[in-house]
């Protein structure tokens, strides 16, 4: 997709704002009209808005109640449609999708509360990635894919272990002064 800086995006101090990782993610993959998209951890809704703008059928959610409200406002501001729910990974998600997207909390820190949920991936930096992958088989359509953002700061052995046995492709990378971000496309071992 092509990042559209013209979209109207309100912000909230308690919600992760569109940042360079969001823009990297948006520009790293292609969608087709009618594609069923699930975005976990939608934050301001910027990625889901781009998917909707490109004709996708979008469901998105976040564990942060304020992010859910902000995404709904931003969708309305741009006359876009999405089913927006408060969810902890898949806890309130039903249905199956062609693509599941998650700009993970990928920093290896254990901060708690509010906005910290957007970046605090625990000691390994994997955050909810193991849960995302484990539950994907119940939420992906045949030949479906996961698209996630990971960081070079994550525990590399733990990341390799979680991705082992799956078909993984790097879609994009962004070197920053203290880390390298990568967008991964993951197809599950079972043919999804």
C-alpha positions as CSV (number, residue, x, y, z in Angstrom):
1,X,0.0,0.0,0.0
2,X,1.0,3.6,-0.3
3,X,1.0,5.7,2.9
4,X,-1.5,8.6,2.6
5,X,-0.4,11.5,4.7
6,X,-3.7,13.3,3.9
7,X,-5.8,11.0,6.1
8,X,-7.2,12.9,9.1
9,X,-5.8,11.3,12.3
10,X,-6.8,12.6,15.7
11,X,-4.4,11.7,18.5
12,X,-4.8,10.8,22.2
13,X,-1.9,11.0,24.7
14,X,-2.8,7.5,25.9
15,X,-2.7,5.9,22.4
16,X,0.3,5.0,20.3
17,X,0.4,7.6,17.5
18,X,1.3,6.9,13.9
19,X,5.1,6.6,13.9
20,X,7.9,5.4,11.5
21,X,7.1,1.8,12.3
22,X,3.5,2.4,11.3
23,X,4.5,4.0,8.0
24,X,7.0,1.2,7.3
25,X,4.3,-1.4,7.9
26,X,1.8,0.3,5.7
27,X,4.2,0.5,2.8
28,X,5.5,-3.0,3.1
29,X,2.6,-5.1,1.8
30,X,-0.1,-5.1,-0.8
31,X,-3.8,-5.8,-0.3
32,X,-6.6,-6.4,-2.7
33,X,-10.2,-5.1,-2.7
34,X,-12.4,-7.4,-0.7
35,X,-9.6,-8.9,1.3
36,X,-10.6,-9.7,4.9
37,X,-8.2,-8.0,7.2
38,X,-7.8,-8.3,11.0
39,X,-5.5,-5.8,12.7
40,X,-4.6,-6.5,16.3
41,X,-3.2,-3.5,18.3
42,X,-4.7,-0.9,16.0
43,X,-3.7,2.1,18.1
44,X,-4.9,5.2,16.3
45,X,-6.2,3.1,13.4
46,X,-3.8,4.3,10.8
47,X,-3.0,0.8,9.3
48,X,-6.6,-0.3,9.3
49,X,-7.6,3.0,7.7
50,X,-5.2,2.4,4.9
51,X,-6.6,-1.1,4.4
52,X,-10.2,0.2,4.3
53,X,-9.1,2.9,1.9
54,X,-7.8,0.2,-0.4
55,X,-11.2,-1.7,-0.4
56,X,-10.6,-4.3,2.3
57,X,-13.1,-5.6,4.8
58,X,-11.5,-4.6,8.1
59,X,-11.9,-5.8,11.6
60,X,-9.5,-4.2,14.1
61,X,-9.0,-4.2,17.8
62,X,-6.8,-3.1,20.7
63,X,-6.5,-3.9,24.4
64,X,-6.5,-0.2,25.1
65,X,-10.1,1.1,25.4
66,X,-9.0,4.6,24.4
67,X,-7.4,3.2,21.2
68,X,-10.6,1.6,20.3
69,X,-12.5,4.8,20.7
70,X,-9.8,6.8,18.8
71,X,-9.8,4.3,15.9
72,X,-13.6,4.6,15.7
73,X,-13.3,8.4,15.5
74,X,-10.6,8.3,12.9
75,X,-12.5,5.9,10.7
76,X,-15.5,8.2,10.9
77,X,-13.4,11.3,10.2
78,X,-12.2,9.7,7.0
79,X,-15.6,8.1,6.0
80,X,-14.1,4.6,6.3
81,X,-15.6,1.5,7.7
82,X,-14.3,-1.1,10.1
83,X,-15.5,-3.3,12.9
84,X,-13.6,-2.0,15.9
85,X,-13.5,-4.1,19.1
86,X,-11.7,-4.1,22.5
87,X,-9.7,-7.3,22.5
88,X,-6.6,-8.9,24.0
89,X,-5.1,-10.5,20.9
90,X,-8.0,-12.9,19.8
91,X,-10.2,-12.8,23.0
92,X,-13.1,-11.0,21.3
93,X,-12.4,-11.8,17.6
94,X,-14.7,-14.0,15.6
95,X,-14.4,-15.0,12.0
96,X,-11.6,-15.8,9.6
97,X,-9.3,-13.5,7.7
98,X,-7.0,-13.4,4.7
99,X,-4.5,-11.3,6.6
100,X,-3.8,-10.7,10.3
101,X,-1.6,-7.6,11.0
102,X,0.1,-6.7,14.3
103,X,2.6,-3.9,14.9
104,X,3.7,-5.7,18.0
105,X,4.9,-4.3,21.3
106,X,8.4,-5.4,20.4
107,X,10.8,-3.7,22.9
108,X,12.4,-6.0,25.5
109,X,11.1,-4.0,28.5
110,X,8.6,-4.9,31.1
111,X,6.8,-1.6,31.6
112,X,3.1,-1.7,32.6
113,X,0.0,0.3,32.1
114,X,-1.7,2.4,29.5
115,X,0.5,3.5,26.7
116,X,3.4,1.1,27.7
117,X,1.3,-1.8,26.3
118,X,2.1,-0.4,22.9
119,X,5.8,-1.0,23.1
120,X,6.5,-3.2,26.2
121,X,7.2,-6.7,24.9
122,X,8.5,-8.2,28.1
123,X,12.0,-9.5,28.8
124,X,12.3,-11.2,25.4
125,X,10.5,-8.4,23.4
126,X,8.2,-11.0,21.9
127,X,5.2,-9.7,23.8
128,X,2.0,-11.4,22.4
129,X,3.7,-12.9,19.3
130,X,3.6,-16.5,20.5
131,X,-0.1,-16.1,21.3
132,X,-0.7,-14.5,17.9
133,X,0.9,-17.3,16.0
134,X,-0.7,-20.1,18.1
135,X,-4.2,-18.7,17.6
136,X,-3.7,-17.8,13.9
137,X,-4.8,-21.2,12.6
138,X,-8.2,-20.6,14.1
139,X,-8.5,-17.1,12.5
140,X,-6.9,-17.4,9.1
141,X,-8.6,-18.4,5.9
142,X,-6.7,-21.0,3.8
143,X,-3.5,-19.4,2.4
144,X,-3.9,-16.6,4.9
145,X,-0.9,-14.7,6.2
146,X,0.3,-12.9,9.3
147,X,2.2,-9.6,8.9
148,X,4.1,-8.4,12.0
149,X,6.7,-5.8,12.9
150,X,9.7,-7.1,14.8
151,X,12.9,-5.5,16.2
152,X,16.5,-6.4,16.3
153,X,16.4,-5.8,20.0
154,X,14.1,-8.8,20.6
155,X,15.7,-12.0,21.9
156,X,16.8,-13.5,18.6
157,X,16.8,-17.1,19.8
158,X,13.2,-16.8,21.2
159,X,12.1,-15.1,17.9
160,X,13.6,-18.0,15.9
161,X,11.9,-20.5,18.1
162,X,8.5,-18.9,17.7
163,X,8.8,-18.7,13.9
164,X,10.3,-22.2,13.5
165,X,8.5,-24.4,11.1
166,X,6.7,-21.5,9.4
167,X,7.3,-19.9,6.0
168,X,8.7,-16.4,6.8
169,X,9.6,-13.7,4.4
170,X,11.0,-10.2,5.2
171,X,8.9,-7.6,3.4
172,X,10.7,-4.4,4.5
173,X,13.4,-3.2,6.9
174,X,14.2,0.1,8.5
175,X,17.5,0.7,10.2
176,X,17.3,3.2,13.1
177,X,20.1,4.5,15.2
178,X,19.5,1.9,18.0
179,X,17.7,-0.9,16.3
180,X,16.5,-2.4,13.0
181,X,12.8,-2.9,12.4
182,X,11.6,-5.6,10.1
183,X,8.2,-6.4,8.7
184,X,7.7,-10.2,8.4
185,X,5.1,-12.1,6.4
186,X,4.4,-15.4,8.0
187,X,2.6,-18.4,6.5
188,X,1.8,-21.1,8.9
189,X,3.2,-24.6,8.5
190,X,-0.2,-26.2,8.1
191,X,-0.7,-24.7,4.6
192,X,-2.2,-21.4,5.7
